[in-house]
Amino acid sequence: METQQLQGIAGLKKHDIKVSGIVFMLYCLVAAGAFGIEEMIPESGPGMTLLLLCIFPIIWALPISSLVAECSSVMPSEGGVYVWVKEAFGEFWGFQAGWWATVSTYITNGVYVALVAGYVSQMIPMSPVATQVLKIGMIAIFTIVNLLGLREVGKVSTILSVLIIAAFALVAAVGLINWQTSPVQPFIPEDSTVIQGIGDGIAVCIWMYCGYECISNMAGEVKNPQVIPRGLKIAMPLVALTYVLPTLGGLASLPAGTWENWSTKGGFGSDNVGYATILTQNLGTAWGYVFLVIAIISQCAIFNTYLASGSRGFFVLADDHLCPQFLVRVSKNRGVPYVGILSLAIVTFILAQSDFKTLVSMEVVFMLALYIILPIAFIKLRKKLPIEERAKRNLYWIKGGNGVLVYFCGFPIAIAIIALLVDGTDYLATGLMALCSGPVAYIIFRKTCGGLAVNDPEGNPSNGFGIAVGDTVRIGVFAICAGVLAFFGQFWLRWYEGPNYGDWEPSDYKVFQDCIPQVQNWLAIGGAICIILGIVLYFVGRKKDAPLPEKKLDVGEVLNKYLMEEKTETFFD
């Protein structure tokens, strides 16, 4: 892949990334193997696990990847979802989308470093000092790769992806060849219900099938952005097969009853069961260590690509004067946002020292909120940018009528809302508190950095409070939405978790384990206050700070702003 000396946003260099590079970067962003599904099997049951793994590509991954493909085709700009939401609903909601996507990456990137340290310690006993050296070394290696440029990130992703896919293909083949029991029996655990089985599995499925939108964060550095929709078409089924086939083979090849012992720590010399167990029982114990190496490679692959994707978030916000300007600095020789990469690396090391219980509960809600606003912005952009003009330029767009759009937009929104309510009281409470950081950060950065008004004061004027005209209304809408989710969600949680919440496993409640009823009361009170406050802000804003009349987007101008000339590529061109 040859680097093109073309300047993108704020001095970023564009690279000649091929379809294969996009596919393997997507594979690392979304999957990097089937690790994580092991925890789903004993909770949801073998049958329910396989059913959810087969259904979610259709009702979750396909809609989201298709929405990302269409938006990336018409607006392939650095920042991805942030840009699309900004074009649809203005800078306040655009900032929220950018904030959610970026903060969630900052929070969870340390998880992958901590997991690598944990996997290595299973093979080589390490002192606390050695563990820290390992973490620093891993962060340093992939920080250097990212500082070299997006092309190098793609090359490393390709190598790591091939190793991971080969390992799980071997698991699937060995498992299916040694089929000895029904992989769907029992469908759910005996002491569980269908609703509980779905509730226990939906969060894992969402986690396993999320990340397609992350590739769009780097779209401004891709010379021919039309490779992104093509890569999404290949990566989505590839990820699904990586999940379904090894899990099917594993369940079918192991003795009946062993499904209860599946764990992410399985197959490494313990009594637990995992994907490595299929290989150790049929090919020899040495394969347990081989698969442990694959697990380490998997976490490295995810960290490498998320370091690239996450480092672009604050960079793009800073380019629009919605973050401090030092974050927009780009290296002269390589044309990469080195400040964003280095800052994410430093934060990753700090967060890799924690157990992430509270952080993960916050990150889940950031992620789900993003998947709610993406389809809504997609619908708005469909109205603002008619597909007829896109078709003339041979851009990708989702074919079909209103029924198809309901399917592609409705399922992600519905599933995200359901997931918010089945993860538990503590997840909803801490997540909503974390979401409130978005409006606070926006107000601070808009007032101190100037926002879009810096470059276009007439098109993006400020109100008397130093934020954008119409933001009083938008903040009111945000408060109403958060309040409704909290107030009505606590009724559901009281029924769903029931009075015997204390009998649940400790891991089910990460933060508020000893005071769930009190937290539910706080949700009711806080939700009611947010609804009232939001209504007041909305009507006051409509009277004194009404949004500007909506402007029609000119299709030609938008396309010329974001698009480069499209070329025909082969997969490994």
C-alpha positions as CSV (number, residue, x, y, z in Angstrom):
1,M,0.0,0.0,0.0
2,E,1.6,3.2,-1.1
3,T,1.1,6.4,1.0
4,Q,-0.3,9.2,-1.0
5,Q,0.9,12.7,-0.2
6,L,-2.5,14.2,-0.1
7,Q,-3.5,16.4,2.8
8,G,-6.8,15.7,4.6
9,I,-8.4,17.5,7.5
10,A,-6.0,19.6,9.6
11,G,-2.9,18.2,7.8
12,L,-3.7,14.5,8.0
13,K,-2.2,12.5,5.2
14,K,-4.4,10.2,3.1
15,H,-3.3,6.6,2.5
16,D,-4.1,4.2,-0.3
17,I,-5.8,1.6,2.0
18,K,-7.2,-1.4,0.1
19,V,-10.4,-3.3,0.7
20,S,-8.4,-6.0,2.5
21,G,-6.9,-3.5,4.9
22,I,-10.4,-2.2,5.8
23,V,-11.7,-5.7,6.3
24,F,-8.9,-6.8,8.7
25,M,-9.0,-3.5,10.6
26,L,-12.8,-4.0,11.0
27,Y,-12.2,-7.6,12.1
28,C,-9.9,-6.4,14.8
29,L,-12.2,-3.6,15.9
30,V,-15.3,-5.8,16.1
31,A,-14.1,-9.3,16.9
32,A,-10.4,-10.4,16.9
33,G,-11.7,-13.9,17.7
34,A,-14.6,-15.3,19.7
35,F,-13.1,-14.6,23.1
36,G,-15.9,-13.5,25.5
37,I,-18.7,-15.8,24.3
38,E,-17.5,-18.4,26.8
39,E,-19.1,-16.5,29.6
40,M,-22.4,-16.4,27.8
41,I,-22.9,-20.2,27.4
42,P,-23.4,-21.1,31.1
43,E,-25.5,-18.0,31.7
44,S,-27.9,-18.2,28.7
45,G,-27.6,-21.9,27.9
46,P,-26.0,-23.5,24.8
47,G,-29.2,-23.3,22.6
48,M,-29.9,-19.7,23.5
49,T,-26.3,-18.8,23.0
50,L,-26.2,-20.2,19.5
51,L,-29.6,-18.7,18.6
52,L,-28.5,-15.2,19.7
53,L,-25.2,-15.5,17.9
54,C,-27.1,-16.4,14.7
55,I,-29.9,-13.8,15.1
56,F,-27.8,-10.8,16.2
57,P,-25.9,-10.5,12.8
58,I,-29.3,-10.1,11.2
59,I,-31.0,-7.7,13.7
60,W,-28.0,-5.9,15.0
61,A,-24.7,-6.2,13.0
62,L,-26.3,-6.0,9.5
63,P,-28.4,-2.9,10.2
64,I,-25.5,-1.1,12.0
65,S,-22.9,-2.0,9.4
66,S,-25.3,-1.0,6.6
67,L,-26.0,2.4,8.3
68,V,-22.3,3.0,8.7
69,A,-21.6,1.9,5.1
70,E,-24.1,4.4,3.6
71,C,-23.0,7.3,5.8
72,S,-19.4,6.5,5.2
73,S,-20.1,6.5,1.4
74,V,-21.6,10.0,1.3
75,M,-19.7,11.6,4.2
76,P,-16.4,9.8,4.6
77,S,-14.9,12.3,6.9
78,E,-12.5,11.9,9.9
79,G,-14.7,11.6,12.9
80,G,-17.4,9.4,11.5
81,V,-20.5,9.4,13.6
82,Y,-19.7,12.8,15.1
83,V,-19.7,14.3,11.6
84,W,-22.9,12.6,10.6
85,V,-24.8,13.6,13.7
86,K,-23.4,17.1,13.4
87,E,-24.6,17.4,9.9
88,A,-28.0,16.1,10.9
89,F,-28.7,17.9,14.2
90,G,-26.0,20.5,14.8
91,E,-23.0,20.8,17.0
92,F,-24.6,20.0,20.4
93,W,-25.8,16.5,19.4
94,G,-22.7,16.0,17.2
95,F,-20.5,16.7,20.2
96,Q,-22.5,14.2,22.3
97,A,-21.9,11.5,19.7
98,G,-18.2,12.3,19.5
99,W,-17.9,12.5,23.3
100,W,-19.7,9.1,23.8
101,A,-17.6,7.3,21.1
102,T,-14.3,8.8,22.3
103,V,-14.7,8.5,26.0
104,S,-15.9,4.9,25.7
105,T,-12.7,4.1,23.9
106,Y,-10.5,5.8,26.4
107,I,-12.3,3.9,29.2
108,T,-12.0,0.4,27.8
109,N,-8.7,0.4,26.0
110,G,-6.9,-0.3,29.2
111,V,-9.0,-3.5,29.5
112,Y,-7.1,-5.1,26.6
113,V,-3.7,-4.3,28.2
114,A,-4.8,-5.8,31.5
115,L,-6.1,-8.9,29.8
116,V,-2.8,-9.4,28.0
117,A,-1.0,-9.2,31.3
118,G,-3.4,-11.7,32.8
119,Y,-2.9,-14.2,29.9
120,V,0.9,-13.9,30.0
121,S,0.9,-14.5,33.8
122,Q,-0.9,-17.9,33.2
123,M,2.2,-19.0,31.3
124,I,5.0,-17.1,33.1
125,P,4.6,-16.1,36.7
126,M,5.3,-12.4,37.0
127,S,6.1,-10.0,39.8
128,P,4.1,-6.7,40.0
129,V,7.1,-4.9,38.5
130,A,7.3,-7.3,35.6
131,T,3.6,-6.9,35.0
132,Q,4.0,-3.1,34.8
133,V,6.9,-3.5,32.4
134,L,4.8,-5.8,30.2
135,K,2.0,-3.3,30.1
136,I,4.3,-0.4,29.3
137,G,6.0,-2.5,26.6
138,M,2.7,-3.4,24.9
139,I,1.5,0.2,25.0
140,A,4.8,1.5,23.6
141,I,4.9,-1.0,20.7
142,F,1.5,-0.3,19.4
143,T,1.8,3.5,20.1
144,I,4.9,3.4,17.8
145,V,2.9,1.5,15.1
146,N,0.1,4.1,15.3
147,L,2.6,7.0,15.1
148,L,4.0,5.5,11.9
149,G,0.6,5.9,10.2
150,L,-2.7,4.3,9.3
151,R,-1.0,2.2,6.7
152,E,1.1,0.5,9.3
153,V,-1.9,0.0,11.6
154,G,-3.6,-1.8,8.6
155,K,-0.5,-4.0,8.0
156,V,-0.3,-5.1,11.6
157,S,-4.1,-5.7,11.8
158,T,-3.9,-7.9,8.7
159,I,-1.1,-10.1,10.1
160,L,-2.8,-10.5,13.5
161,S,-6.2,-11.1,11.9
162,V,-4.9,-13.9,9.7
163,L,-3.4,-15.7,12.8
164,I,-6.7,-15.3,14.8
165,I,-9.0,-16.4,12.0
166,A,-6.8,-19.5,11.3
167,A,-6.8,-20.5,15.0
168,F,-10.6,-20.3,15.2
169,A,-11.1,-22.0,11.9
170,L,-9.0,-24.9,13.3
171,V,-11.3,-25.0,16.4
172,A,-14.4,-25.1,14.2
173,A,-13.0,-27.8,12.0
174,V,-11.8,-30.0,14.8
175,G,-15.0,-29.5,16.8
176,L,-17.3,-30.4,13.9
177,I,-15.3,-33.4,12.9
178,N,-15.5,-34.8,16.4
179,W,-19.3,-34.1,16.8
180,Q,-20.7,-36.2,19.7
181,T,-23.5,-34.4,21.4
182,S,-26.4,-32.0,20.8
183,P,-25.0,-28.4,20.8
184,V,-28.4,-26.9,21.7
185,Q,-29.3,-29.0,24.7
186,P,-30.3,-27.6,27.1
187,F,-31.7,-24.6,25.3
188,I,-31.6,-22.6,28.6
189,P,-30.4,-23.5,32.1
190,E,-33.0,-25.5,34.1
191,D,-33.3,-22.7,36.8
192,S,-33.7,-19.9,34.2
193,T,-36.5,-18.6,31.9
194,V,-36.4,-17.5,28.3
195,I,-36.5,-13.8,29.3
196,Q,-33.6,-14.3,31.7
197,G,-31.6,-16.3,29.1
198,I,-32.0,-13.4,26.6
199,G,-31.2,-10.8,29.3
200,D,-28.1,-12.7,30.3
201,G,-26.9,-13.0,26.7
202,I,-27.9,-9.7,25.0
203,A,-25.2,-7.6,26.6
204,V,-22.5,-10.0,25.5
205,C,-23.9,-10.2,22.0
206,I,-24.0,-6.5,21.7
207,W,-20.5,-6.3,22.9
208,M,-19.3,-9.0,20.5
209,Y,-21.0,-7.4,17.5
210,C,-20.2,-3.7,18.1
211,G,-17.4,-1.6,16.7
212,Y,-18.4,-1.3,13.0
213,E,-18.7,2.5,13.3
214,C,-15.2,2.9,14.6
215,I,-13.7,2.5,11.1
216,S,-15.4,5.7,10.1
217,N,-13.3,7.7,12.6
218,M,-10.3,7.2,10.2
219,A,-12.2,7.7,6.9
220,G,-10.6,11.1,6.3
221,E,-7.2,9.4,6.0
222,V,-8.4,6.9,3.3
223,K,-7.7,8.0,-0.2
224,N,-10.6,6.2,-1.7
225,P,-13.3,6.1,1.0
226,Q,-15.6,3.9,-1.1
227,V,-13.5,0.9,0.1
228,I,-15.1,1.3,3.5
229,P,-18.6,0.1,2.4
230,R,-17.1,-2.7,0.5
231,G,-15.0,-3.7,3.6
232,L,-18.1,-3.7,5.8
233,K,-19.9,-6.1,3.5
234,I,-17.1,-8.6,3.8
235,A,-16.3,-8.1,7.5
236,M,-19.8,-8.5,8.9
237,P,-20.4,-12.1,7.8
238,L,-16.7,-13.0,8.5
239,V,-17.2,-11.9,12.1
240,A,-20.4,-13.9,12.4
241,L,-18.8,-17.0,11.1
242,T,-15.9,-16.6,13.5
243,Y,-18.4,-16.6,16.4
244,V,-21.0,-19.3,15.3
245,L,-18.8,-22.1,13.8
246,P,-16.2,-22.5,16.6
247,T,-19.0,-22.2,19.2
248,L,-21.1,-24.8,17.4
249,G,-18.1,-27.1,17.0
250,G,-17.0,-26.7,20.6
251,L,-20.4,-27.4,22.1
252,A,-21.0,-30.4,19.8
253,S,-17.6,-32.0,20.4
254,L,-17.5,-31.9,24.2
255,P,-19.4,-34.3,26.5
256,A,-22.9,-33.5,27.6
257,G,-23.0,-31.3,30.6
258,T,-19.7,-29.6,30.1
259,W,-21.5,-26.4,28.8
260,E,-21.8,-25.3,32.5
261,N,-18.0,-25.1,32.8
262,W,-17.3,-22.8,29.8
263,S,-15.2,-19.8,30.9
264,T,-12.8,-17.3,29.4
265,K,-10.1,-19.0,31.5
266,G,-10.9,-22.4,30.1
267,G,-8.4,-24.7,28.3
268,F,-5.3,-23.3,30.1
269,G,-4.6,-26.1,32.6
270,S,-7.8,-25.5,34.6
271,D,-11.0,-27.4,35.0
272,N,-12.9,-24.8,33.0
273,V,-13.8,-25.3,29.3
274,G,-13.0,-22.9,26.5
275,Y,-12.2,-22.9,22.8
276,A,-8.7,-24.2,23.5
277,T,-10.2,-27.3,25.2
278,I,-11.4,-28.5,21.8
279,L,-7.9,-28.5,20.6
280,T,-6.2,-29.9,23.7
281,Q,-8.6,-32.9,23.9
282,N,-8.2,-33.8,20.3
283,L,-4.7,-32.6,19.3
284,G,-2.7,-32.5,22.5
285,T,-2.2,-30.3,25.6
286,A,0.4,-28.1,23.8
287,W,-2.4,-26.5,21.9
288,G,-3.7,-24.9,25.1
289,Y,-0.6,-22.8,25.2
290,V,-0.8,-22.1,21.4
291,F,-4.3,-20.8,22.0
292,L,-3.2,-18.8,24.9
293,V,-0.8,-17.0,22.6
294,I,-3.7,-16.4,20.2
295,A,-5.7,-14.9,23.1
296,I,-2.8,-12.5,23.7
297,I,-2.6,-11.7,20.0
298,S,-6.3,-11.0,20.0
299,Q,-6.1,-8.4,22.7
300,C,-3.1,-6.8,21.0
301,A,-5.1,-6.6,17.7
302,I,-8.0,-4.9,19.4
303,F,-5.8,-2.5,21.2
304,N,-3.9,-1.6,18.1
305,T,-7.0,-0.7,16.1
306,Y,-8.8,1.0,18.9
307,L,-5.7,3.2,19.6
308,A,-6.0,4.3,16.0
309,S,-9.8,4.9,16.1
310,G,-10.0,6.4,19.6
311,S,-7.1,8.9,19.0
312,R,-9.1,10.6,16.2
313,G,-12.1,11.5,18.4
314,F,-10.8,14.5,20.4
315,F,-8.7,15.4,17.4
316,V,-11.7,16.0,15.2
317,L,-13.6,17.8,18.0
318,A,-10.6,20.1,18.5
319,D,-10.5,20.8,14.7
320,D,-14.0,22.1,15.1
321,H,-13.0,24.2,18.2
322,L,-15.0,21.9,20.5
323,C,-11.8,20.8,22.4
324,P,-8.5,22.4,23.3
325,Q,-6.5,23.1,20.2
326,F,-3.3,21.2,21.3
327,L,-5.3,18.0,20.5
328,V,-5.4,18.9,16.8
329,R,-1.6,18.8,16.3
330,V,-0.4,16.5,13.5
331,S,3.2,15.2,12.9
332,K,4.8,16.9,9.9
333,N,6.4,13.8,8.4
334,R,3.8,11.1,9.0
335,G,0.6,13.3,9.1
336,V,-0.8,11.5,12.1
337,P,-2.6,13.1,15.2
338,Y,0.3,12.3,17.5
339,V,-1.1,14.2,20.5
340,G,-4.3,12.2,20.4
341,I,-2.3,8.9,20.1
342,L,0.0,9.7,22.9
343,S,-2.7,11.0,25.2
344,L,-4.8,7.8,24.7
345,A,-1.7,5.7,25.4
346,I,-1.1,7.5,28.7
347,V,-4.7,7.2,29.8
348,T,-4.7,3.5,28.8
349,F,-1.7,2.8,31.1
350,I,-3.4,4.6,34.0
351,L,-6.7,2.9,33.6
352,A,-5.0,-0.5,33.0
353,Q,-4.3,-0.4,36.8
354,S,-7.9,-0.6,37.8
355,D,-10.5,-3.5,37.8
356,F,-12.8,-1.5,35.5
357,K,-16.0,-2.5,37.3
358,T,-17.4,1.1,37.5
359,L,-15.8,2.1,34.3
360,V,-17.3,-0.7,32.2
361,S,-20.8,0.1,33.5
362,M,-20.3,3.7,32.3
363,E,-18.8,2.6,28.9
364,V,-21.7,0.3,28.1
365,V,-24.2,3.2,28.3
366,F,-22.0,5.5,26.2
367,M,-21.9,2.8,23.5
368,L,-25.6,2.1,23.6
369,A,-26.5,5.8,23.4
370,L,-24.3,6.0,20.3
371,Y,-26.3,3.2,18.7
372,I,-29.5,5.0,19.4
373,I,-28.5,8.3,17.9
374,L,-26.8,6.8,14.8
375,P,-30.1,5.5,13.2
376,I,-31.9,8.7,14.1
377,A,-29.2,10.8,12.4
378,F,-29.3,8.4,9.4
379,I,-33.0,9.0,8.9
380,K,-32.5,12.8,9.1
381,L,-29.7,12.6,6.5
382,R,-31.9,10.6,4.2
383,K,-34.3,13.6,4.2
384,K,-31.5,16.2,3.8
385,L,-29.5,14.3,1.1
386,P,-31.9,12.5,-1.3
387,I,-30.7,9.1,-2.5
388,E,-31.3,10.1,-6.2
389,E,-28.2,12.3,-6.2
390,R,-26.2,9.6,-4.5
391,A,-27.3,7.0,-7.1
392,K,-26.0,9.3,-9.9
393,R,-22.5,9.1,-8.4
394,N,-22.6,5.3,-7.8
395,L,-22.4,5.7,-4.0
396,Y,-23.5,2.9,-1.7
397,W,-27.0,3.3,-0.2
398,I,-29.4,0.9,1.4
399,K,-32.0,-0.3,-1.2
400,G,-35.7,-0.6,-0.4
401,G,-38.6,1.4,0.8
402,N,-39.7,2.6,4.2
403,G,-40.1,-0.9,5.5
404,V,-36.4,-1.6,4.9
405,L,-35.5,1.6,6.7
406,V,-37.7,0.7,9.7
407,Y,-35.9,-2.6,9.9
408,F,-32.4,-1.2,9.6
409,C,-33.1,1.7,12.0
410,G,-35.7,0.2,14.3
411,F,-33.9,-2.9,15.5
412,P,-30.7,-1.1,16.7
413,I,-32.7,1.5,18.7
414,A,-35.0,-1.2,20.2
415,I,-32.1,-3.5,21.1
416,A,-30.1,-0.7,22.6
417,I,-33.0,0.4,24.8
418,I,-33.6,-3.2,25.9
419,A,-29.9,-3.6,26.7
420,L,-29.9,-0.5,28.8
421,L,-32.7,-2.0,31.0
422,V,-31.5,-5.6,31.4
423,D,-27.9,-4.9,32.5
424,G,-29.1,-4.0,36.0
425,T,-29.8,-1.0,38.2
426,D,-26.2,-0.2,38.8
427,Y,-25.4,-0.1,35.1
428,L,-28.3,2.2,34.3
429,A,-27.6,4.5,37.2
430,T,-23.8,4.9,36.7
431,G,-24.3,5.0,33.0
432,L,-26.8,7.9,33.1
433,M,-24.6,9.8,35.4
434,A,-21.7,9.3,32.9
435,L,-23.9,10.5,30.0
436,C,-24.6,13.7,31.8
437,S,-20.9,14.5,31.5
438,G,-21.6,15.1,27.8
439,P,-23.7,18.3,28.1
440,V,-21.4,19.6,30.9
441,A,-18.3,19.1,28.7
442,Y,-20.0,20.6,25.7
443,I,-20.9,23.8,27.6
444,I,-17.4,24.1,29.0
445,F,-15.6,23.5,25.6
446,R,-18.1,25.6,23.6
447,K,-17.6,28.6,25.9
448,T,-13.8,28.3,26.1
449,C,-12.9,27.1,22.6
450,G,-15.6,28.8,20.6
451,G,-17.1,25.9,18.7
452,L,-18.2,26.0,15.1
453,A,-18.8,29.8,15.5
454,V,-15.0,30.3,15.3
455,N,-14.9,29.5,11.6
456,D,-18.6,30.3,10.7
457,P,-20.0,32.9,13.1
458,E,-23.0,33.6,10.8
459,G,-24.0,30.0,10.3
460,N,-23.3,29.0,13.9
461,P,-24.0,32.0,16.1
462,S,-23.8,31.9,19.8
463,N,-26.6,32.8,22.2
464,G,-26.3,35.0,25.3
465,F,-24.8,32.1,27.4
466,G,-21.9,31.5,25.0
467,I,-23.3,28.3,23.5
468,A,-24.9,27.8,20.2
469,V,-28.3,29.3,19.4
470,G,-30.9,26.7,20.1
471,D,-28.8,24.8,22.6
472,T,-31.3,25.6,25.5
473,V,-33.9,23.6,23.6
474,R,-31.4,20.8,22.8
475,I,-30.2,20.5,26.4
476,G,-33.9,20.4,27.5
477,V,-34.5,17.5,25.1
478,F,-31.5,15.7,26.5
479,A,-32.7,16.1,30.0
480,I,-36.2,14.8,29.1
481,C,-34.8,11.7,27.4
482,A,-32.5,10.9,30.3
483,G,-35.3,11.6,32.8
484,V,-37.8,9.3,31.0
485,L,-35.2,6.5,30.8
486,A,-34.5,6.8,34.6
487,F,-38.0,7.3,35.8
488,F,-39.8,4.6,33.8
489,G,-36.7,2.3,33.7
490,Q,-36.8,1.9,37.5
491,F,-40.3,0.4,37.3
492,W,-39.1,-2.2,34.9
493,L,-36.0,-2.9,37.0
494,R,-38.1,-3.4,40.2
495,W,-40.0,-6.1,38.4
496,Y,-37.1,-7.6,36.4
497,E,-34.7,-7.9,39.3
498,G,-37.4,-8.6,41.8
499,P,-37.3,-8.4,45.6
500,N,-34.6,-11.1,45.8
501,Y,-31.9,-9.0,44.2
502,G,-29.6,-10.0,47.1
503,D,-29.6,-13.6,45.9
504,W,-28.0,-12.6,42.6
505,E,-24.3,-13.3,42.1
506,P,-22.0,-10.6,43.4
507,S,-20.7,-10.0,39.8
508,D,-24.2,-9.0,38.7
509,Y,-23.9,-5.8,40.7
510,K,-20.6,-4.0,40.2
511,V,-21.2,-0.8,42.1
512,F,-24.4,-0.6,44.2
513,Q,-24.7,-4.2,45.3
514,D,-25.9,-3.4,48.9
515,C,-28.4,-0.6,48.1
516,I,-30.3,-1.5,44.9
517,P,-33.7,-0.4,46.2
518,Q,-32.3,3.0,47.3
519,V,-30.7,3.5,43.9
520,Q,-34.0,2.7,42.2
521,N,-35.6,5.4,44.4
522,W,-32.9,7.8,43.3
523,L,-33.6,6.9,39.7
524,A,-37.3,7.7,40.2
525,I,-36.6,11.0,41.9
526,G,-33.8,12.1,39.6
527,G,-35.7,11.1,36.6
528,A,-38.7,13.2,37.6
529,I,-36.5,16.2,38.3
530,C,-34.8,15.8,34.9
531,I,-38.1,15.6,33.1
532,I,-39.4,18.7,34.8
533,L,-36.2,20.6,34.2
534,G,-36.0,19.5,30.6
535,I,-39.6,20.7,29.9
536,V,-38.8,24.1,31.5
537,L,-35.6,24.4,29.4
538,Y,-37.4,23.3,26.3
539,F,-40.2,25.9,26.5
540,V,-38.0,28.7,27.7
541,G,-35.6,27.9,24.9
542,R,-38.4,27.9,22.3
543,K,-39.4,31.3,23.4
544,K,-36.0,33.0,24.0
545,D,-33.4,30.8,22.3
546,A,-35.2,29.1,19.5
547,P,-33.0,27.1,17.0
548,L,-32.3,28.7,13.7
549,P,-34.4,27.6,10.7
550,E,-33.1,24.4,9.3
551,K,-30.9,24.7,6.2
552,K,-31.3,22.4,3.3
553,L,-28.1,20.6,2.5
554,D,-26.9,20.9,-1.0
555,V,-26.1,17.4,-2.2
556,G,-23.4,18.5,-4.6
557,E,-21.6,20.6,-2.0
558,V,-21.7,17.9,0.6
559,L,-20.4,15.3,-1.8
560,N,-17.6,17.6,-3.1
561,K,-16.7,18.4,0.5
562,Y,-16.2,14.8,1.6
563,L,-15.6,12.7,-1.5
564,M,-12.5,11.8,-3.4
565,E,-12.5,10.1,-6.9
566,E,-13.6,6.5,-6.6
567,K,-11.5,3.7,-8.1
568,T,-12.3,0.0,-8.7
569,E,-10.2,-2.2,-6.4
570,T,-9.8,-5.9,-5.9
571,F,-9.7,-7.4,-2.4
572,F,-5.9,-7.8,-2.2
573,D,-5.0,-5.1,-4.7
